Amino acid sequence: MNRRRPRRSASAEELLTTLQKLTARARHEVQVHQARVELAEALQRETLPGSLPALPGLQTAARYSPARSGLNIGGDWYDGFRLPDGTLAFAIGDVQGHDVEAAAFMGQIRIAMRAIAATTADPGQIMARTNDLLLSIGSTLLATCTFVRLDPRARELRTARAGHVSAIWAAVDGRSGIAQDEGGLPLGIQAKQEYPVTRHRLTAPGAFVLVTDGVVEGRSLPIDEGLEAVMRLVTAHVSAAAERLADEVMRMAERTGHEDDAAVLVLRHSGFPGGAG
């Protein structure tokens, strides 16, 4: 009769060697993980603008907050720059995914929009051409985005939206709302898309606030309730400086229990000298 030989128990020395190997592997993985986090943070920091354009009658402010854990950094971004015709451009977006790849893709979108905006001031065309350019380079990521062109002479905003969270606005005369702009698909899904342009007249001093979904959606708050909460907050603080208003809106992200990163862009307008009506 064949008897199975008893399995030899590992010695203390063998167990210790195995534990050392597992510890070394875990330490290496932690180091690699940390290196990727630091690289994503560096890309995020260098890609976001150091300052935003402003002019008499306009205050601007922005905030960015990374997610609370792991590699959830690198997806949200904002930008602001002057256009050749004297108007101002602002944008905010959210890239699918996180980590180094998302941070790099965010940089590509920002560079593409700036380059295209130098040749056309129409927000819908800027969005459409950016979408086609991103698809032409074979990117597998997608992004939501809102692009805003502010014309101080006409006292108006023209916006185009690619699957992004709605903007919030409030005026000092008590009016407020969630912008119901018609939009198109997120960037990077399908070529030859059209992005309708919505016109917002700045008839009274107030604020126009752009956010990413990390501000208004989280474990403790669905997005519709989050947008309503931010609208009430902006209405209550509409007379405050842009910096303070941006801080107040970003605190909303902490209350939602957000697991995504979050960005806020505030345009606080109080009347433009020489404007047309």
C-alpha positions as CSV (number, residue, x, y, z in Angstrom):
1,M,0.0,0.0,0.0
2,N,1.4,3.4,-1.0
3,R,1.5,5.9,1.7
4,R,1.7,9.6,1.0
5,R,4.8,11.0,2.6
6,P,4.0,13.6,5.2
7,R,4.4,17.2,4.1
8,R,7.5,18.7,5.6
9,S,6.8,21.7,7.7
10,A,8.7,24.9,6.7
11,S,11.4,25.7,9.1
12,A,11.5,29.1,10.9
13,E,14.4,30.1,8.7
14,E,12.4,29.3,5.5
15,L,9.4,31.2,6.8
16,L,11.6,34.2,7.6
17,T,13.1,34.1,4.2
18,T,9.7,34.0,2.5
19,L,8.5,36.9,4.7
20,Q,11.5,39.0,3.8
21,K,10.8,38.4,0.1
22,L,7.2,39.4,0.5
23,T,8.1,42.5,2.5
24,A,10.7,43.5,-0.1
25,R,8.1,43.1,-2.9
26,A,5.5,45.1,-1.0
27,R,8.0,47.8,-0.3
28,H,8.9,48.0,-4.0
29,E,5.2,48.2,-5.1
30,V,4.6,51.0,-2.5
31,Q,7.6,52.9,-3.9
32,V,6.4,52.5,-7.5
33,H,2.9,53.5,-6.4
34,Q,4.2,56.6,-4.6
35,A,6.4,57.5,-7.6
36,R,3.4,57.5,-9.9
37,V,1.4,59.6,-7.4
38,E,4.2,62.1,-7.2
39,L,4.5,62.2,-11.0
40,A,0.8,62.7,-11.4
41,E,0.9,65.5,-8.8
42,A,3.8,67.2,-10.6
43,L,2.0,67.0,-14.0
44,Q,-1.1,68.4,-12.4
45,R,0.7,71.2,-10.7
46,E,2.7,72.2,-13.8
47,T,-0.3,71.9,-16.2
48,L,-2.7,74.1,-14.3
49,P,-2.2,77.8,-14.9
50,G,-0.3,79.9,-12.4
51,S,-2.8,82.8,-12.8
52,L,-6.0,83.7,-14.5
53,P,-6.8,86.7,-16.6
54,A,-8.8,89.5,-15.1
55,L,-9.8,93.1,-16.1
56,P,-11.7,96.0,-14.6
57,G,-15.1,94.8,-13.6
58,L,-14.1,91.1,-13.5
59,Q,-12.5,89.0,-10.7
60,T,-11.5,85.4,-11.3
61,A,-10.5,82.6,-8.9
62,A,-10.0,78.9,-9.1
63,R,-9.5,76.0,-6.7
64,Y,-8.4,72.4,-7.2
65,S,-8.6,69.6,-4.6
66,P,-7.2,66.1,-5.3
67,A,-9.3,63.1,-4.3
68,R,-8.7,61.6,-0.9
69,S,-7.0,58.3,-1.7
70,G,-4.7,56.5,-4.0
71,L,-4.0,57.6,-7.5
72,N,-7.2,59.6,-7.8
73,I,-5.4,62.7,-9.1
74,G,-4.8,64.2,-12.5
75,G,-8.3,64.3,-14.0
76,D,-9.7,67.7,-13.3
77,W,-8.4,70.9,-14.7
78,Y,-9.2,74.6,-15.5
79,D,-7.7,77.3,-17.6
80,G,-8.0,81.0,-18.5
81,F,-6.3,83.1,-21.1
82,R,-6.8,86.1,-23.4
83,L,-7.9,85.7,-27.0
84,P,-6.5,87.8,-29.9
85,D,-9.7,89.8,-30.2
86,G,-9.5,91.1,-26.7
87,T,-12.0,88.8,-25.2
88,L,-11.2,86.3,-22.4
89,A,-11.4,82.5,-22.6
90,F,-12.0,80.1,-19.7
91,A,-12.4,76.4,-19.5
92,I,-12.9,73.6,-17.0
93,G,-12.9,69.9,-17.6
94,D,-12.8,66.4,-16.2
95,V,-10.7,63.6,-17.8
96,Q,-11.9,60.0,-17.5
97,G,-9.7,58.1,-15.1
98,H,-6.8,59.3,-13.1
99,D,-3.0,58.8,-12.7
100,V,-0.2,59.9,-14.9
101,E,-2.1,59.2,-18.2
102,A,-5.1,61.4,-17.2
103,A,-2.8,64.2,-16.1
104,A,-0.9,64.1,-19.5
105,F,-4.2,63.9,-21.4
106,M,-5.4,66.9,-19.5
107,G,-2.3,68.8,-20.6
108,Q,-3.0,67.8,-24.3
109,I,-6.6,69.2,-24.1
110,R,-5.4,72.5,-22.6
111,I,-2.7,73.0,-25.2
112,A,-5.1,72.1,-28.0
113,M,-7.7,74.5,-26.9
114,R,-5.3,77.4,-26.6
115,A,-3.9,76.7,-30.0
116,I,-7.3,76.4,-31.7
117,A,-8.7,79.5,-29.9
118,A,-6.0,81.5,-31.5
119,T,-7.6,80.9,-34.9
120,T,-11.3,81.1,-33.9
121,A,-13.2,82.7,-31.1
122,D,-16.4,80.6,-31.5
123,P,-16.6,78.2,-28.4
124,G,-18.5,75.6,-30.4
125,Q,-15.8,75.5,-33.1
126,I,-13.1,75.4,-30.5
127,M,-14.7,72.4,-28.8
128,A,-15.4,70.6,-32.1
129,R,-11.8,71.0,-33.4
130,T,-10.3,70.0,-30.1
131,N,-12.4,66.8,-30.1
132,D,-11.3,66.0,-33.7
133,L,-7.7,66.6,-32.8
134,L,-7.7,64.4,-29.8
135,L,-9.3,61.6,-31.8
136,S,-6.7,62.0,-34.5
137,I,-3.8,61.3,-32.1
138,G,-5.4,58.0,-31.1
139,S,-6.2,58.7,-27.5
140,T,-8.3,56.1,-25.7
141,L,-9.4,58.5,-22.9
142,L,-12.4,60.9,-22.9
143,A,-13.1,64.1,-21.1
144,T,-16.0,66.4,-20.3
145,C,-15.5,70.1,-20.7
146,T,-17.1,73.6,-20.7
147,F,-15.5,76.4,-22.7
148,V,-16.5,80.0,-22.0
149,R,-15.7,83.2,-24.0
150,L,-16.3,86.4,-22.1
151,D,-16.8,89.6,-24.1
152,P,-16.6,92.6,-21.8
153,R,-17.7,95.1,-24.5
154,A,-20.9,93.2,-25.2
155,R,-21.3,92.1,-21.6
156,E,-22.0,88.6,-22.4
157,L,-20.7,85.0,-22.1
158,R,-20.8,82.5,-24.9
159,T,-20.5,78.9,-23.7
160,A,-20.1,75.4,-25.3
161,R,-20.4,72.2,-23.2
162,A,-19.1,68.7,-23.9
163,G,-20.9,66.4,-21.5
164,H,-19.9,68.5,-18.5
165,V,-21.6,69.5,-15.3
166,S,-23.9,72.5,-15.7
167,A,-22.7,75.9,-14.6
168,I,-24.3,77.9,-11.8
169,W,-25.0,81.6,-11.9
170,A,-26.4,84.2,-9.5
171,A,-27.0,88.0,-9.7
172,V,-27.0,90.5,-6.9
173,D,-30.6,91.3,-7.7
174,G,-31.6,87.9,-6.3
175,R,-31.9,85.9,-9.5
176,S,-30.0,82.6,-9.7
177,G,-30.1,79.3,-11.6
178,I,-28.4,76.3,-13.0
179,A,-27.5,76.9,-16.6
180,Q,-29.5,74.7,-19.0
181,D,-27.1,74.9,-21.9
182,E,-27.5,72.4,-24.7
183,G,-24.4,70.3,-25.0
184,G,-22.7,67.7,-27.1
185,L,-20.8,64.4,-26.4
186,P,-17.7,64.4,-24.2
187,L,-14.4,64.9,-26.0
188,G,-12.8,61.9,-27.4
189,I,-15.8,59.7,-28.2
190,Q,-16.9,60.5,-31.8
191,A,-15.5,62.7,-34.6
192,K,-17.3,65.5,-36.4
193,Q,-19.4,66.5,-33.4
194,E,-21.3,69.8,-33.1
195,Y,-21.3,71.8,-29.9
196,P,-24.1,74.4,-29.6
197,V,-23.2,77.8,-28.3
198,T,-25.3,79.4,-25.5
199,R,-25.4,83.1,-24.9
200,H,-25.6,84.5,-21.4
201,R,-26.2,88.2,-21.0
202,L,-24.5,89.8,-18.0
203,T,-27.3,92.3,-17.3
204,A,-26.5,92.7,-13.5
205,P,-23.5,92.2,-11.3
206,G,-23.1,88.6,-10.2
207,A,-21.1,85.4,-10.5
208,F,-20.8,82.6,-13.1
209,V,-19.4,79.5,-11.4
210,L,-18.0,76.4,-13.2
211,V,-17.4,73.2,-11.3
212,T,-16.4,69.5,-11.9
213,D,-18.6,66.7,-10.6
214,G,-16.3,66.1,-7.6
215,V,-17.7,69.3,-6.1
216,V,-21.4,68.4,-6.4
217,E,-21.5,64.6,-6.3
218,G,-20.3,62.2,-3.7
219,R,-21.2,59.4,-1.3
220,S,-23.5,61.6,0.7
221,L,-25.0,63.7,-2.1
222,P,-26.5,63.0,-5.6
223,I,-25.5,65.5,-8.3
224,D,-28.9,67.2,-8.7
225,E,-29.0,68.0,-5.0
226,G,-25.3,69.1,-5.1
227,L,-26.0,71.6,-7.9
228,E,-29.0,73.0,-6.0
229,A,-26.8,73.3,-2.9
230,V,-24.1,75.1,-4.8
231,M,-26.7,77.4,-6.3
232,R,-28.0,78.4,-2.9
233,L,-24.4,78.9,-1.7
234,V,-23.4,81.1,-4.6
235,T,-26.6,83.1,-4.2
236,A,-25.9,83.7,-0.6
237,H,-22.3,84.9,-1.3
238,V,-22.7,86.5,-4.7
239,S,-21.5,89.9,-3.4
240,A,-18.3,88.4,-2.0
241,A,-14.9,88.6,-3.7
242,A,-14.1,85.8,-6.2
243,E,-11.5,84.3,-3.9
244,R,-13.9,83.9,-1.0
245,L,-16.6,82.6,-3.3
246,A,-14.3,80.0,-4.7
247,D,-13.3,78.9,-1.2
248,E,-17.0,78.6,-0.2
249,V,-17.8,76.4,-3.2
250,M,-14.8,74.2,-2.7
251,R,-15.9,73.5,0.9
252,M,-19.0,72.1,-0.7
253,A,-16.8,69.3,-2.1
254,E,-15.7,68.3,1.4
255,R,-19.3,68.0,2.5
256,T,-20.3,65.7,-0.3
257,G,-17.7,63.1,0.7
258,H,-16.2,63.2,-2.8
259,E,-14.0,60.4,-3.9
260,D,-13.0,62.1,-7.2
261,D,-10.8,65.2,-7.5
262,A,-12.6,68.6,-7.7
263,A,-12.2,71.9,-9.4
264,V,-13.9,75.3,-9.2
265,L,-13.7,78.3,-11.5
266,V,-15.4,81.6,-10.5
267,L,-16.1,84.6,-12.7
268,R,-17.3,87.4,-10.5
269,H,-18.5,90.3,-12.7
270,S,-19.5,93.8,-11.4
271,G,-19.9,95.8,-14.6
272,F,-17.4,96.5,-17.4
273,P,-16.3,100.0,-18.3
274,G,-17.4,101.0,-21.8
275,G,-19.7,98.0,-22.1
276,A,-22.6,98.0,-24.6
277,G,-25.6,98.1,-22.4
